[in-house]
Amino acid sequence: MASQSKKLSQGTIAVRGGINTDDQYGSVVPVITPSTCYRYQEFATPREFDYGRKANPSRRFVEETVAKLEGGADAILTNCGMSAIHLVSVALLTPDDLVVAPHDCYGGSYRLFNSLSQRGYFKAIFVDQSDPVALKEALSLRPKLVLIETPSNPLLRVVDIQEISQQAHDVGALVLVDNTFMTPILQKPIDLGADIVTHSCTKFLNGHSDLLAGILVFKEQQLATDVLWWANNIGTLTSSFDSYLLLRGLRTLAARVTLQQVNAQKVVEFLVNHPKIAHVYHPSLSSNLGHEIAKKQQKGFGSLLSFELAGEPEIMPKFLKALNIITLAQSLGGVESLICHPATMTHSGISAQARKTAGISDQLLRISVGLEDVDDLLGDLEQALAVI
Ligand SMILES: *Cc1c(COP(=O)(O)O)cnc(C)c1O
């Protein structure tokens, strides 16, 4: 199976997940399996599945599909992105172990590592991974785990996965890459040296903003098996119904990501040329930190962008209120365009000082560009900017 999937392109793998696997009825799309338990073949002889906390067929289709997309040996689907990162922390780290995370990582990851390290579960430090001196200093502390998140949230800064993975491996650390923003359509961290890839499937992988899920993809089977023991131990599962919906969402992943990125590029061009916009952050711009790395490491620049409005802070709520299509909400990666104010929404769990250090100003807004007709999106931005 693995050798055949190598020949298939990403779009095909995504579309075909679980198709033609039903031998009982020959249903093209796989059936949903809500059963919590599975009949033993006979005394002391379980089948592939025995109890649903550990694994179930609906979850398995998603795990196999995403593992193939990321080029990993196996995957574990969890009930949300944070539980995937929590699971990997619990499974790999003991109180003396250190995790090195980016200073501008996803707000929830920052809060998780910060709060658990304060309770002594493990140690955590946050560094600017684009600063070679700071990175070297952090790695000299011999971390057990290095988290990479690129492009970063919300400033879309890009760091070199291959370079950081190499340095992390040199000190014996495992590399975990949060690939939520890029998806395996645009970036393949395992090919670049990562040991584990994680996603909030809530975002692009599902793409319809109607379920929460997370996933861990492992380069090596042994690590997957070890972490699966912990997944079953603590109970991080996703329901069969949500797994089914996620598999359905995945089918259009390549098409969605490709078109959303085309739309985003047009929004970037519009904002860059608008007098009421002070700054635009997007990996396609040469002004963006890591633009050259993005060209090398990504297959595209993605559909997330941020920008700062020029003018007094009071114009922000006016601008947001004037938008008719682009919705004020704190998620991303869905077919609908969303706008978010990181300081009061996604990054409110981070202290004002830490936000400042990470370069997240109170004037910053992030857009996840969706699949609406791009002229409608540009029109919406145009009229809202005319109000302020
Ligand atoms: C949303 C998100 C998460 C957390 O995922 P949930 O599904 O909300 O728990 C982790 N990392 C990134 C980059 C995210 O955008």
The ligand as an SDF file (V2000), in Angstrom:
LIG
                    3D

 15 15  0  0  0  0  0  0  0  0999 V2000
   -5.8930   26.0270   15.9840 C   0  0  0  0  0  0  0  0  0  0  0  0
   -4.4640   25.6560   16.1090 C   0  0  0  0  0  0  0  0  0  0  0  0
   -4.0440   24.7370   17.0700 C   0  0  0  0  0  0  0  0  0  0  0  0
   -4.9880   24.1230   18.0770 C   0  0  0  0  0  0  0  0  0  0  0  0
   -5.9700   23.3610   17.4840 O   0  0  0  0  0  0  0  0  0  0  0  0
   -7.4540   23.1180   18.0790 P   0  0  0  0  0  0  0  0  0  0  0  0
   -8.0660   22.1950   17.1150 O   0  0  0  0  0  0  0  0  0  0  0  0
   -8.1220   24.4540   18.1620 O   0  0  0  0  0  0  0  0  0  0  0  0
   -7.2730   22.5260   19.4420 O   0  0  0  0  0  0  0  0  0  0  0  0
   -2.6890   24.4070   17.0920 C   0  0  0  0  0  0  0  0  0  0  0  0
   -1.8110   24.9590   16.2430 N   0  0  0  0  0  0  0  0  0  0  0  0
   -2.1850   25.8560   15.3050 C   0  0  0  0  0  0  0  0  0  0  0  0
   -1.1660   26.4410   14.3890 C   0  0  0  0  0  0  0  0  0  0  0  0
   -3.5210   26.2400   15.2070 C   0  0  0  0  0  0  0  0  0  0  0  0
   -3.8910   27.1410   14.2930 O   0  0  0  0  0  0  0  0  0  0  0  0
  1  2  1  0
  2  3  1  0
  2 14  2  0
  3  4  1  0
  3 10  2  0
  4  5  1  0
  5  6  1  0
  6  7  2  0
  6  8  1  0
  6  9  1  0
 10 11  1  0
 11 12  2  0
 12 13  1  0
 12 14  1  0
 14 15  1  0
M  END
$$$$
